Amino acid sequence: DVVMTQSPLSLSVTLGQPASISCTSSQSLLYSDGTTHLYWFQQRPGQSPRRLIYKVSNRDSGVPDRFSGSGSGTDFTLKISRVEAEDVGVYYCMQGTHWPETFGQGTKLEIK
Amino acid sequence: QVQLVQSGAEVKKPGSSVKVSCKVSGGNFSSFAFSWVRQAPGQGLEWMGGIIPFFGSANSAQKFQDRVTLTADKSKNTVYMEMSSLTSEDTAVYYCARGGGVVWGQGTLVIVSS
């Protein structure tokens, strides 16, 4: 199985400051058709996960533009340009290129 | 707008089985793929398997292959996850999600306790 490794596992950020989460896969996530199935999810306390980013860098509908995704191959990053209070929660990367789909361990974001 | 509504919480005895349902509304059920993901208390997300109702094909992660059955009832726009031989380690919230995780159900808490 493809192992997804996130860092850091916890993040304490001052309101209005940027945040960045790294996700590294044990194999390239580039699919044979040229797409890369790397997703980012946010899980607020007590809620179901919510997808923020699909195929590396595409924001889902309703996701604030302060969230952005980048990367290729095995190295990916989620960035929040200015952290807001509502961003508190756990962030997961997930790969869907290789079967079975696998998640990173999660990165807990809190406000300093 | 596609919505996924899951069945309610369950309390089960060790060794028994549980069947969780996920009713899909607001979209073309048969054209979607669905995944099942679980989350043990205080832990991360774990992908269990997926099903494509149109093809009737389902695949479970190797860890679950012997105990998990994924099915779909196109007449009810509903997908199901059945897990057998439950142990306390199966205590978790079980989520269904549309393929790629674009939409998630509200989760179903399954508690396995004697």
Interface residues (C-beta under 8 A of the other chain):
Chain A: D1 H37 Y39 F41 Q43 S48 P49 R50 R51 Y54 D60 V90 Y92 M94 G96 W99 P100 E101 T102 F103 G104 Q105 G106
Chain B: S35 V37 G44 L45 E46 W47 G49 G50 N59 A61 Q62 Y95 A97 G100 G101 V102 W104 G105 Q106 G107
